[in-house]
Amino acid sequence: HITVTKKNPDVFPTFTSQYTSEDVPNNSLIVECGDKSRYISYNDIYLADVDYTTYSYVYSFDGEGAITSAIDYVVNEEQPKLYLVEGHGEADLPSTFAEQVEKDNIETESLSLLHTETIPEDADCLMIYAPESDISTEEKDILADYVSTGGKLLVLAGPTEDGTLSNLYSLLANYGVTAAEGIVVEGDSSHYAFGYPHILLPDMADSEITQSLTTENYYAIIPIAQGMTISDSAANVTALLTTSDASFSKAAGYQLTSYDKEEGDPDGPFTL
């Protein structure tokens, strides 16, 4: 189902201009199907990363990933739509994550829940990334209605300097999950990194999500995390990262002055 045609830029000097305004290096690709096309630069096929230990470039081949992504884009009329919720001091997506979202042909658009009463119908998923302040009660109700009718919500959040995001974390209650006050601290030295008890090395459960990490014996390093407790009656909840039995949560949060357990600090273990 794929036809490959080579175009010599000396013979067809204006050929690429109908697809891209960029300078096109030799051995680049253009994937086309019907009215849709995507330009793949040679520099997106052979990726160069700097090795700062030797001050040299390390090259990797991503031709399969780039071409597969381009084919998926041109043969599908519609792509998944991801709405990024804003208005609470959310951080920008990390570049590696944003590049992967783009490579997976997921369209992104910002969404303010303060200016809408319903979630857009073309939303395949909502994402809240690293908010600094809590959502309002009205926003919580909108999100609760959305997920109760089958909507997908991805929240990546943790402790904030202003305290617990009560409304946001209350969405977890329907799943039997409770967010603990404060910042998780490890009492087991084998479960934290670099000598700091708040830089956690949790146990990682086997899952399709974590398999690529567990098979290669990778660790998840999680600094400044909020603990979650899952009730025994919780259904459809999978804990992927778990602290040790010696962990506890410093209720003082960002204002903590000691790593010692004090009165009012909830006991672990916690899911992160």
C-alpha positions in Angstrom: 0.0 0.0 0.0 3.0 2.3 0.0 4.8 3.7 -3.0 8.2 5.3 -2.7 9.3 7.9 -5.2 12.7 9.7 -5.2 12.9 13.4 -6.2 16.2 15.0 -7.2 16.2 18.6 -5.9 18.4 19.7 -8.8 15.8 18.4 -11.3 12.7 19.4 -9.2 13.9 22.5 -7.3 10.4 23.7 -6.3 8.9 20.3 -5.4 9.2 20.6 -1.6 7.7 24.1 -1.5 4.2 22.7 -1.8 4.7 20.7 1.4 7.0 22.8 3.6 8.6 26.2 3.8 11.7 24.7 5.6 15.0 24.0 4.0 14.9 20.3 3.2 18.1 18.4 3.7 19.0 15.4 1.5 17.4 12.1 2.3 14.4 13.8 4.0 10.9 12.3 3.5 7.4 13.5 2.5 4.5 11.2 3.4 1.4 11.9 1.4 -2.1 10.4 1.2 -4.9 12.2 -0.6 -4.9 15.9 0.5 -2.9 15.3 3.7 0.9 15.2 3.9 3.7 15.5 6.5 7.3 16.5 6.0 9.9 14.4 7.9 13.3 16.1 8.0 16.4 13.9 7.9 17.3 15.4 11.2 14.1 13.8 12.7 15.2 10.4 11.4 18.7 10.4 12.8 18.5 12.2 16.2 21.6 13.8 17.7 21.9 14.1 21.5 24.9 15.7 23.3 26.9 13.4 25.6 28.3 15.9 28.2 30.7 13.3 29.6 32.6 13.2 26.3 31.3 16.5 24.7 30.4 14.6 21.6 27.1 13.7 19.8 25.4 10.4 20.2 23.1 9.5 17.3 20.0 7.3 17.4 17.7 6.1 14.6 14.0 7.0 14.8 13.0 6.5 11.2 10.4 3.8 12.1 8.8 6.1 14.7 8.7 9.2 12.5 7.4 7.4 9.4 4.8 5.4 11.4 3.5 8.7 13.0 3.4 10.3 9.6 1.4 7.5 8.0 -1.0 7.4 10.9 -1.5 11.1 10.4 -2.2 11.1 6.7 -4.5 8.1 6.5 -6.8 9.3 9.4 -9.2 12.1 8.8 -9.5 12.9 12.6 -6.9 12.7 15.3 -7.4 12.4 19.1 -8.1 15.7 20.8 -6.5 16.5 24.2 -7.6 19.6 26.1 -5.2 21.1 28.5 -7.0 22.7 31.4 -5.7 26.2 32.4 -6.3 28.9 34.9 -4.7 27.4 38.0 -1.0 28.2 37.4 -0.5 25.0 35.4 3.0 24.4 34.2 4.0 24.0 30.5 4.3 20.4 29.4 7.9 19.1 29.5 9.5 19.1 26.1 9.9 15.4 25.9 6.3 14.7 26.8 5.0 17.4 24.4 7.1 16.0 21.6 5.7 12.5 22.2 2.1 13.8 22.2 2.8 15.5 18.9 4.4 12.4 17.5 1.3 10.4 18.5 -0.7 12.8 16.4 -2.7 14.0 19.4 -4.1 17.5 18.8 -3.9 19.8 21.9 -5.9 22.8 22.8 -6.2 24.9 26.0 -9.4 24.9 27.9 -10.6 27.2 30.7 -13.4 25.6 32.8 -14.3 29.1 34.1 -15.6 30.0 30.6 -17.6 26.8 29.8 -20.4 24.9 31.4 -19.7 21.7 29.5 -16.7 19.9 28.1 -16.3 20.2 24.3 -17.8 17.2 22.5 -14.6 16.5 20.6 -12.6 16.1 23.8 -11.0 12.6 23.9 -9.3 13.5 27.1 -8.7 16.3 29.6 -5.3 16.9 31.2 -4.4 19.0 34.3 -0.6 19.3 34.6 1.1 20.7 37.7 -1.5 23.2 39.0 -0.4 25.6 41.6 -3.9 26.5 42.9 -7.1 24.5 43.5 -10.0 24.3 41.1 -13.3 25.9 42.1 -16.4 24.0 43.2 -18.1 24.7 39.9 -15.1 23.4 38.0 -15.1 20.3 40.2 -18.7 19.6 39.4 -18.0 20.0 35.6 -15.2 17.5 35.8 -17.2 15.1 38.0 -20.0 15.1 35.5 -17.5 14.5 32.6 -15.8 11.5 34.1 -19.1 10.0 35.4 -20.2 9.8 31.8 -17.1 8.0 30.5 -14.8 11.0 30.0 -11.0 10.5 30.5 -9.2 12.8 32.9 -5.4 12.8 33.4 -4.1 14.7 36.4 -0.5 15.1 37.2 -0.3 17.1 40.4 1.3 17.1 43.8 1.8 19.3 46.9 1.7 23.0 46.4 3.0 25.8 48.6 -0.5 27.0 49.3 -1.6 23.6 50.7 -3.7 20.7 49.5 -5.8 21.0 46.3 -8.9 20.0 48.2 -11.5 20.3 45.3 -9.3 18.7 42.8 -8.4 15.7 45.0 -12.0 15.3 46.1 -12.6 13.9 42.6 -10.7 10.8 43.8 -13.3 10.1 46.5 -15.6 8.3 44.2 -12.8 5.8 43.4 -12.0 5.2 47.1 -8.8 7.2 47.0 -7.9 9.9 49.5 -5.0 12.4 49.3 -2.9 12.9 52.4 -2.0 16.3 53.8 1.6 17.4 53.2 4.7 15.9 51.6 5.7 12.3 51.8 8.9 11.5 53.6 10.6 8.1 53.7 11.9 6.5 56.8 13.6 3.7 54.9 17.0 4.8 53.4 16.7 2.3 50.6 13.5 4.1 49.4 15.0 7.6 49.0 17.8 9.0 46.9 20.8 11.4 47.3 20.4 11.3 51.1 17.2 13.3 51.1 14.1 11.5 52.6 11.7 13.6 50.4 13.3 12.4 47.1 11.5 9.1 46.9 12.4 5.8 45.3 9.0 3.9 45.5 8.4 0.3 44.8 7.1 -0.1 41.2 4.4 -2.6 40.4 4.3 -4.7 37.3 1.9 -3.3 34.7 1.7 -2.6 31.0 2.4 1.0 31.9 5.6 0.2 33.9 6.8 -2.8 32.0 9.4 -1.0 29.9 10.9 0.3 33.2 10.8 -2.8 35.4 12.3 -5.1 32.8 15.3 -2.8 32.5 15.5 -2.3 36.3 14.9 1.4 36.2 13.9 3.4 39.2 11.3 6.1 39.5 12.7 9.1 41.3 9.9 11.2 42.7 10.8 14.4 44.7 8.2 16.3 46.7 5.2 14.0 46.3 1.7 13.8 47.7 0.6 10.5 49.2 -2.6 8.8 48.3 -4.4 6.1 50.4 -6.6 3.6 48.6 -9.4 2.0 50.6 -9.9 -1.7 50.7 -13.3 -1.4 48.9 -11.8 0.7 46.0 -12.6 -0.8 42.6 -10.7 -0.3 39.4 -7.8 1.4 41.1 -4.2 0.3 40.3 -1.4 1.4 42.5 1.8 1.6 40.4 4.2 3.4 42.8 4.2 2.6 46.6 6.3 3.9 49.5 7.6 1.7 52.3 5.9 0.9 55.6 8.3 3.3 57.2 7.1 6.3 55.2 4.8 9.1 56.6 3.5 12.4 55.4 4.8 15.7 56.8 1.6 17.6 57.3 3.6 20.9 57.4 4.2 20.5 53.7 6.6 23.1 52.3 7.0 24.6 55.7 8.5 21.4 57.2 11.5 22.1 59.4 12.4 18.4 60.2 12.3 15.0 58.5 11.4 13.5 61.9 7.8 12.2 62.4 5.8 14.6 64.5 2.3 14.5 65.9 -0.3 14.9 63.2 1.9 13.3 60.4 -0.1 10.5 58.8 1.5 7.1 58.6 2.3 5.4 55.3 2.6 3.4 53.2 1.3 5.6 50.4 0.6 5.3 46.7 2.2 8.1 44.8 
